Amino acid sequence: MRFDITDTELKIIEGIVTQKLVFGVETEHLAKTLRQLRDTMVNMYGPTVTAILFYHLGRVEAERVFNIAKDLKLNVDFEKLLWINGSIEKLQIEKEGKLLKIKVINNIDDTTDMIIIEGEGCGAGCYYIRGYIEKLVELIYNTNIVYIKEIACRFRGKDYCQYHVLIR
């Protein structure tokens, strides 16, 4: 699933990413900022637009983190680049051939203050993590994704969100 994004939306996303990467915003502050942004965006534009923006925010942040690691010639793998993301509390990755099974708990969405978004993922954080994972997989494995699907979600009774990513 891909969405188009306007220049204004891209500037909002770039500002958040820059704040995190350049000014070294602590994880707890980043999560709080993303929750505040989520709440503001939902009030202004509704949950669907918020999900689209958070999906793109995840993709933009993944590309920036990947490029910083590459520019600094750091030897980092997929799992390390996922852990760098300040919104992931827990992570488990299994690889079965070309299928990646990724379980995460993000700290953007809290099941006590759910803002339900209709669709595959239920929270803005689900879409953010989806975009982040999708872009990292494209960059690290230098391949196209056949599909990425959220098959489990904390908002639907699981203890984690799980994504299946099939690569070429």
DOPA-247668 format. One record per residue (C-alpha): residue number from 0; x, y, z. Coordinates in nm, 3 decimals. Last residue first. Layout:
<rs>
+-----+---------+---------+---------+
| num |      xx |      yy |      zz |
+-----+---------+---------+---------+
| NUM |       X |       Y |       Z |
...
+-----+---------+---------+---------+
</rs>
This chain:
<rs>
+-----+---------+---------+---------+
| num |      xx |      yy |      zz |
+-----+---------+---------+---------+
| 167 |   1.158 |  -1.053 |  -0.423 |
| 166 |   1.060 |  -0.967 |  -0.065 |
| 165 |   0.760 |  -1.079 |   0.140 |
| 164 |   0.704 |  -0.879 |   0.456 |
| 163 |   0.478 |  -1.013 |   0.728 |
| 162 |   0.407 |  -0.764 |   1.004 |
| 161 |   0.314 |  -0.841 |   1.362 |
| 160 |   0.178 |  -0.596 |   1.618 |
| 159 |   0.213 |  -0.702 |   1.980 |
| 158 |   0.020 |  -0.829 |   2.283 |
| 157 |  -0.276 |  -0.918 |   2.059 |
| 156 |  -0.636 |  -0.811 |   2.119 |
| 155 |  -0.725 |  -0.621 |   1.803 |
| 154 |  -0.571 |  -0.294 |   1.911 |
| 153 |  -0.245 |  -0.477 |   1.976 |
| 152 |  -0.239 |  -0.578 |   1.610 |
| 151 |  -0.170 |  -0.901 |   1.421 |
| 150 |  -0.138 |  -0.971 |   1.047 |
| 149 |  -0.001 |  -0.634 |   0.938 |
| 148 |   0.079 |  -0.692 |   0.575 |
| 147 |   0.376 |  -0.605 |   0.358 |
| 146 |   0.377 |  -0.721 |  -0.001 |
| 145 |   0.600 |  -0.810 |  -0.296 |
| 144 |   0.861 |  -0.572 |  -0.163 |
| 143 |   1.123 |  -0.453 |  -0.403 |
| 142 |   1.488 |  -0.523 |  -0.345 |
| 141 |   1.809 |  -0.369 |  -0.220 |
| 140 |   1.794 |  -0.591 |   0.092 |
| 139 |   1.889 |  -0.303 |   0.317 |
| 138 |   1.710 |  -0.028 |   0.125 |
| 137 |   1.380 |  -0.196 |   0.039 |
| 136 |   1.363 |  -0.364 |   0.381 |
| 135 |   1.430 |  -0.033 |   0.552 |
| 134 |   1.154 |   0.137 |   0.350 |
| 133 |   0.891 |  -0.123 |   0.440 |
| 132 |   0.988 |  -0.140 |   0.806 |
| 131 |   0.957 |   0.237 |   0.853 |
| 130 |   0.632 |   0.258 |   0.656 |
| 129 |   0.477 |  -0.025 |   0.859 |
| 128 |   0.607 |   0.125 |   1.184 |
| 127 |   0.433 |   0.455 |   1.104 |
| 126 |   0.117 |   0.275 |   0.994 |
| 125 |   0.098 |   0.082 |   1.321 |
| 124 |   0.181 |   0.401 |   1.512 |
| 123 |  -0.127 |   0.566 |   1.361 |
| 122 |  -0.331 |   0.287 |   1.517 |
| 121 |  -0.564 |   0.018 |   1.381 |
| 120 |  -0.357 |  -0.140 |   1.109 |
| 119 |  -0.530 |  -0.326 |   0.825 |
| 118 |  -0.802 |  -0.072 |   0.773 |
| 117 |  -1.017 |   0.159 |   0.979 |
| 116 |  -0.819 |   0.379 |   1.214 |
| 115 |  -0.898 |   0.356 |   1.582 |
| 114 |  -0.770 |   0.629 |   1.810 |
| 113 |  -0.688 |   0.430 |   2.119 |
| 112 |  -0.597 |   0.610 |   2.439 |
| 111 |  -0.559 |   0.312 |   2.676 |
| 110 |  -0.411 |   0.086 |   2.407 |
| 109 |  -0.123 |   0.329 |   2.378 |
| 108 |  -0.004 |   0.420 |   2.033 |
| 107 |   0.332 |   0.585 |   1.983 |
| 106 |   0.517 |   0.337 |   2.204 |
| 105 |   0.548 |   0.063 |   1.944 |
| 104 |   0.543 |  -0.307 |   2.021 |
| 103 |   0.694 |  -0.511 |   1.745 |
| 102 |   0.679 |  -0.853 |   1.582 |
| 101 |   0.845 |  -0.893 |   1.242 |
| 100 |   0.804 |  -1.199 |   1.022 |
|  99 |   1.025 |  -1.169 |   0.713 |
|  98 |   0.942 |  -1.392 |   0.418 |
|  97 |   1.199 |  -1.446 |   0.144 |
|  96 |   1.334 |  -1.765 |   0.297 |
|  95 |   1.190 |  -1.782 |   0.648 |
|  94 |   1.329 |  -1.488 |   0.844 |
|  93 |   1.220 |  -1.426 |   1.202 |
|  92 |   1.244 |  -1.085 |   1.370 |
|  91 |   1.146 |  -0.994 |   1.726 |
|  90 |   1.123 |  -0.640 |   1.859 |
|  89 |   1.011 |  -0.465 |   2.175 |
|  88 |   0.985 |  -0.096 |   2.263 |
|  87 |   0.993 |   0.055 |   1.915 |
|  86 |   0.930 |   0.429 |   1.891 |
|  85 |   1.291 |   0.544 |   1.911 |
|  84 |   1.393 |   0.382 |   1.584 |
|  83 |   1.752 |   0.275 |   1.637 |
|  82 |   1.617 |  -0.074 |   1.715 |
|  81 |   1.492 |  -0.112 |   1.357 |
|  80 |   1.833 |  -0.013 |   1.223 |
|  79 |   1.995 |  -0.273 |   1.448 |
|  78 |   1.758 |  -0.544 |   1.322 |
|  77 |   1.821 |  -0.463 |   0.956 |
|  76 |   2.197 |  -0.470 |   0.986 |
|  75 |   2.452 |  -0.209 |   1.077 |
|  74 |   2.818 |  -0.179 |   0.982 |
|  73 |   2.858 |   0.196 |   1.009 |
|  72 |   3.018 |   0.372 |   0.714 |
|  71 |   2.918 |   0.712 |   0.854 |
|  70 |   2.746 |   0.792 |   0.526 |
|  69 |   2.577 |   0.447 |   0.528 |
|  68 |   2.450 |   0.487 |   0.885 |
|  67 |   2.324 |   0.837 |   0.804 |
|  66 |   2.164 |   0.707 |   0.484 |
|  65 |   1.980 |   0.425 |   0.666 |
|  64 |   1.855 |   0.662 |   0.937 |
|  63 |   1.734 |   0.908 |   0.674 |
|  62 |   1.563 |   0.638 |   0.470 |
|  61 |   1.391 |   0.491 |   0.774 |
|  60 |   1.274 |   0.837 |   0.886 |
|  59 |   1.117 |   0.911 |   0.549 |
|  58 |   0.938 |   0.575 |   0.536 |
|  57 |   0.803 |   0.610 |   0.892 |
|  56 |   0.684 |   0.965 |   0.824 |
|  55 |   0.514 |   0.837 |   0.511 |
|  54 |   0.308 |   0.584 |   0.708 |
|  53 |   0.243 |   0.849 |   0.973 |
|  52 |   0.103 |   1.085 |   0.710 |
|  51 |  -0.124 |   0.818 |   0.562 |
|  50 |  -0.248 |   0.712 |   0.906 |
|  49 |  -0.324 |   1.074 |   0.996 |
|  48 |  -0.517 |   1.116 |   0.672 |
|  47 |  -0.730 |   0.816 |   0.769 |
|  46 |  -0.776 |   0.922 |   1.133 |
|  45 |  -0.931 |   1.262 |   1.069 |
|  44 |  -0.788 |   1.582 |   0.927 |
|  43 |  -0.769 |   1.840 |   1.206 |
|  42 |  -0.858 |   1.640 |   1.517 |
|  41 |  -0.674 |   1.331 |   1.391 |
|  40 |  -0.373 |   1.546 |   1.300 |
|  39 |  -0.361 |   1.703 |   1.645 |
|  38 |  -0.388 |   1.366 |   1.822 |
|  37 |  -0.121 |   1.208 |   1.603 |
|  36 |   0.110 |   1.506 |   1.646 |
|  35 |   0.069 |   1.482 |   2.023 |
|  34 |   0.138 |   1.107 |   2.011 |
|  33 |   0.443 |   1.170 |   1.789 |
|  32 |   0.574 |   1.433 |   2.030 |
|  31 |   0.525 |   1.199 |   2.329 |
|  30 |   0.704 |   0.917 |   2.147 |
|  29 |   0.987 |   1.154 |   2.055 |
|  28 |   1.012 |   1.283 |   2.411 |
|  27 |   1.039 |   0.930 |   2.551 |
|  26 |   1.298 |   0.838 |   2.288 |
|  25 |   1.520 |   1.137 |   2.359 |
|  24 |   1.546 |   1.403 |   2.090 |
|  23 |   1.895 |   1.399 |   1.942 |
|  22 |   1.892 |   1.746 |   1.790 |
|  21 |   1.993 |   1.634 |   1.444 |
|  20 |   1.820 |   1.297 |   1.422 |
|  19 |   1.499 |   1.358 |   1.615 |
|  18 |   1.438 |   1.719 |   1.516 |
|  17 |   1.533 |   1.639 |   1.159 |
|  16 |   1.278 |   1.357 |   1.146 |
|  15 |   1.003 |   1.579 |   1.282 |
|  14 |   1.086 |   1.860 |   1.041 |
|  13 |   1.108 |   1.619 |   0.747 |
|  12 |   0.756 |   1.488 |   0.821 |
|  11 |   0.605 |   1.837 |   0.835 |
|  10 |   0.793 |   1.933 |   0.517 |
|   9 |   0.661 |   1.619 |   0.341 |
|   8 |   0.304 |   1.710 |   0.435 |
|   7 |   0.352 |   2.053 |   0.280 |
|   6 |   0.504 |   1.903 |  -0.037 |
|   5 |   0.202 |   1.673 |  -0.075 |
|   4 |   0.207 |   1.296 |  -0.025 |
|   3 |   0.078 |   1.014 |  -0.243 |
|   2 |   0.007 |   0.687 |  -0.066 |
|   1 |   0.147 |   0.337 |  -0.102 |
|   0 |   0.000 |   0.000 |   0.000 |
+-----+---------+---------+---------+
</rs>
